[in-house]
């Protein structure tokens, strides 16, 4: 296929001319201007895509890349040979609506997430959202099933950032045996992951059970005639 030449309309000369290589292609700004692609490339109706430079309010503007119609119509940023898509803006984030990149909806990530700064997030836990509340039974026994380890990740594992490194953690299969909803998840690869934060309720109930056992033991000692000499020390 021959090289395509970008053309412009030179109204003053009443000619269509080749765009000089030293010139820029000027595209008019505005919500109804910009670049409009041909619609419905896959058939059907209503599928459109555009790139516009438009006013938000006053002097605030935005460059908008948009597709419309079907929920599955995506905007894909693609690179070859494992190249990266970099966002070089360095705007600090102080809340969910500020920062170098602001996402209105949810975010799905199939790989690992590495963050250099702090992650600030809160999980919804309002009682108005919950029903069938049941305190975790036999929490102390459940904790006894779990073993905390220091270990080394296998050098040939699927998570390159972990391979060969020393770490501290628990075993997902042990957590599965506890039968606590939401504490484990099996990934597409078959690897089982653990939600460490979901173990906090278990530890809370285990501490309460341990405290009750300790309080009962203190009461038994105080009330037993065979421990008269220990009363003053308790």
C-alpha positions as CSV (number, residue, x, y, z in Angstrom):
1,X,0.0,0.0,0.0
2,X,1.4,3.4,-1.0
3,X,2.2,5.9,1.8
4,X,-0.8,8.0,2.6
5,X,-0.3,11.8,2.5
6,X,-2.1,14.0,5.0
7,X,-4.0,16.7,3.1
8,X,-5.3,20.1,4.0
9,X,-7.7,22.5,2.4
10,X,-6.1,25.8,1.5
11,X,-9.1,28.1,1.2
12,X,-7.1,31.1,0.2
13,X,-5.6,29.3,-2.8
14,X,-8.8,27.3,-3.5
15,X,-6.7,24.1,-3.4
16,X,-6.2,20.8,-1.5
17,X,-2.6,20.6,-0.6
18,X,-0.2,18.3,1.2
19,X,0.4,19.1,4.8
20,X,4.0,20.4,5.1
21,X,6.1,18.1,7.4
22,X,7.0,21.1,9.5
23,X,3.4,22.0,10.2
24,X,0.9,20.8,12.7
25,X,-2.5,19.4,11.9
26,X,-5.0,21.8,13.5
27,X,-8.1,20.1,14.9
28,X,-10.8,22.4,16.2
29,X,-11.7,22.2,19.9
30,X,-15.2,21.7,21.2
31,X,-17.5,18.9,22.4
32,X,-19.0,18.5,18.9
33,X,-15.7,18.8,17.0
34,X,-12.3,17.0,17.3
35,X,-11.8,13.6,15.7
36,X,-14.9,11.4,14.9
37,X,-14.4,7.9,13.8
38,X,-16.7,6.1,11.4
39,X,-19.5,4.5,13.4
40,X,-20.5,0.8,13.8
41,X,-17.3,-0.9,12.5
42,X,-18.6,-4.2,13.7
43,X,-22.1,-3.8,12.4
44,X,-25.2,-2.9,14.5
45,X,-26.1,0.6,15.4
46,X,-25.0,3.3,17.8
47,X,-21.3,2.4,18.2
48,X,-19.2,5.6,18.0
49,X,-15.8,6.8,19.1
50,X,-14.2,10.2,19.3
51,X,-11.3,12.3,20.6
52,X,-12.3,15.9,21.6
53,X,-10.7,18.8,23.4
54,X,-13.4,20.6,25.2
55,X,-14.2,23.1,28.0
56,X,-15.3,21.9,31.4
57,X,-15.9,25.3,33.0
58,X,-14.3,28.6,32.5
59,X,-10.7,28.0,31.5
60,X,-10.7,24.4,32.7
61,X,-10.5,22.0,29.8
62,X,-10.1,18.3,29.2
63,X,-9.0,16.0,26.4
64,X,-11.7,13.3,26.1
65,X,-11.2,9.9,24.4
66,X,-14.6,8.3,24.3
67,X,-16.5,5.2,23.0
68,X,-20.2,4.8,23.4
69,X,-23.1,2.4,23.1
70,X,-22.3,-1.1,24.4
71,X,-21.0,-1.8,27.9
72,X,-18.2,-4.0,26.4
73,X,-16.9,-1.1,24.2
74,X,-13.4,-0.5,25.6
75,X,-10.5,2.0,25.3
76,X,-7.3,-0.1,25.2
77,X,-3.8,1.3,25.7
78,X,-1.6,-1.3,24.2
79,X,2.2,-1.7,23.9
80,X,4.5,-4.2,22.3
81,X,7.5,-6.1,23.7
82,X,6.5,-5.6,27.3
83,X,6.8,-1.8,27.0
84,X,5.0,0.3,29.6
85,X,2.3,2.9,29.6
86,X,3.6,5.7,31.8
87,X,1.7,8.5,33.5
88,X,4.3,11.2,34.2
89,X,2.1,13.6,36.1
90,X,3.1,13.9,39.7
91,X,0.1,15.5,41.3
92,X,-0.2,14.4,44.9
93,X,-3.4,12.6,46.1
94,X,-5.1,13.7,49.3
95,X,-8.5,12.0,48.7
96,X,-10.3,9.9,46.1
97,X,-10.8,12.9,43.7
98,X,-7.2,14.1,43.5
99,X,-4.0,12.8,42.2
100,X,-2.1,12.1,38.9
101,X,-4.9,9.8,37.9
102,X,-8.5,9.7,39.2
103,X,-10.7,6.7,38.5
104,X,-14.5,7.2,39.0
105,X,-15.4,3.5,38.9
106,X,-13.7,0.4,40.2
107,X,-10.3,-0.9,39.2
108,X,-9.6,-4.5,38.2
109,X,-5.9,-5.6,38.2
110,X,-5.0,-9.1,37.0
111,X,-1.3,-8.9,38.1
112,X,0.5,-7.6,41.2
113,X,0.1,-4.1,42.6
114,X,3.2,-2.4,43.9
115,X,2.8,1.0,45.7
116,X,5.7,3.1,46.8
117,X,3.7,5.3,49.2
118,X,0.9,4.6,51.6
119,X,-2.4,3.0,50.7
120,X,-5.4,4.7,52.4
121,X,-8.6,2.7,52.2
122,X,-11.5,1.7,54.5
123,X,-13.8,-1.3,54.1
124,X,-17.5,-0.8,54.4
125,X,-18.6,-2.4,57.7
126,X,-21.7,-0.5,58.8
127,X,-24.2,-2.6,60.7
128,X,-27.0,-1.3,58.5
129,X,-25.5,-3.4,55.7
130,X,-25.4,-6.7,57.6
131,X,-27.7,-9.4,58.8
132,X,-27.4,-12.9,60.3
133,X,-24.6,-11.7,62.6
134,X,-23.0,-14.7,64.4
135,X,-20.0,-14.4,66.6
136,X,-17.2,-16.8,65.5
137,X,-17.4,-19.9,67.7
138,X,-14.4,-21.8,69.0
139,X,-12.1,-19.0,67.9
140,X,-9.2,-20.1,70.1
141,X,-9.3,-23.6,68.7
142,X,-9.3,-22.2,65.2
143,X,-6.3,-20.1,65.9
144,X,-4.5,-23.2,67.2
145,X,-4.9,-24.7,63.7
146,X,-2.9,-21.9,62.2
147,X,0.9,-21.8,62.3
148,X,2.9,-18.6,61.6
149,X,6.0,-19.2,59.6
150,X,9.1,-17.4,58.4
151,X,10.0,-18.9,55.0
152,X,11.6,-18.4,51.6
153,X,9.6,-18.2,48.4
154,X,10.6,-20.8,45.8
155,X,13.0,-19.4,43.2
156,X,10.9,-20.7,40.2
157,X,7.5,-19.5,41.4
158,X,5.0,-17.6,39.3
159,X,5.5,-14.3,41.2
160,X,8.8,-12.9,40.0
161,X,8.9,-10.1,42.6
162,X,8.8,-12.7,45.4
163,X,11.0,-15.5,44.0
164,X,13.9,-16.4,46.3
165,X,13.0,-13.8,49.0
166,X,12.6,-14.3,52.7
167,X,9.1,-13.6,54.1
168,X,6.7,-14.1,57.0
169,X,3.2,-15.5,56.7
170,X,0.8,-18.4,57.0
171,X,-0.5,-21.3,54.9
172,X,-3.7,-20.7,52.8
173,X,-4.8,-24.3,53.0
174,X,-4.8,-24.1,56.9
175,X,-7.0,-21.1,56.6
176,X,-9.4,-22.9,54.3
177,X,-10.0,-25.6,56.9
178,X,-11.4,-22.9,59.3
179,X,-14.5,-22.5,57.1
180,X,-14.6,-18.7,57.5
181,X,-16.2,-16.9,54.5
182,X,-14.0,-14.4,52.6
183,X,-10.7,-15.4,54.2
184,X,-9.3,-17.2,51.1
185,X,-9.7,-16.9,47.3
186,X,-8.6,-19.3,44.5
187,X,-7.0,-17.4,41.6
188,X,-7.4,-18.4,37.9
189,X,-4.0,-20.1,38.2
190,X,-5.2,-22.3,41.0
191,X,-3.1,-20.5,43.6
192,X,-4.9,-19.8,46.9
193,X,-4.6,-16.4,48.4
194,X,-5.4,-15.2,51.9
195,X,-7.1,-12.0,53.1
196,X,-5.0,-11.3,56.2
197,X,-7.3,-8.5,57.3
198,X,-10.2,-11.0,57.4
199,X,-8.4,-12.9,60.2
200,X,-8.7,-9.9,62.6
201,X,-12.2,-10.8,63.7
202,X,-11.0,-14.4,64.4
203,X,-8.2,-13.0,66.6
204,X,-10.5,-10.7,68.4
205,X,-12.9,-13.5,69.4
206,X,-9.9,-15.8,70.3
207,X,-8.6,-13.1,72.7
208,X,-12.0,-12.8,74.3
209,X,-12.2,-16.5,74.8
210,X,-8.7,-16.6,76.3
211,X,-9.7,-13.7,78.6
212,X,-12.8,-15.5,79.8
213,X,-10.7,-18.7,80.5
214,X,-8.3,-16.5,82.5
215,X,-11.1,-14.8,84.4
216,X,-12.7,-18.1,85.2
217,X,-9.4,-19.5,86.5
218,X,-8.9,-16.4,88.7
219,X,-12.4,-16.9,90.1
220,X,-11.7,-20.6,90.7
221,X,-8.5,-19.9,92.6
222,X,-10.0,-17.1,94.7
223,X,-13.0,-19.2,95.7
224,X,-11.1,-22.4,96.4
225,X,-10.1,-23.1,100.0
226,X,-7.0,-24.9,98.8
227,X,-5.6,-21.6,97.4
228,X,-5.9,-19.5,100.6
229,X,-2.3,-18.4,100.4
230,X,-2.8,-17.0,96.9
231,X,-5.7,-14.8,97.6
232,X,-3.7,-11.8,98.8
233,X,-1.6,-11.9,95.6
234,X,-4.6,-11.8,93.3
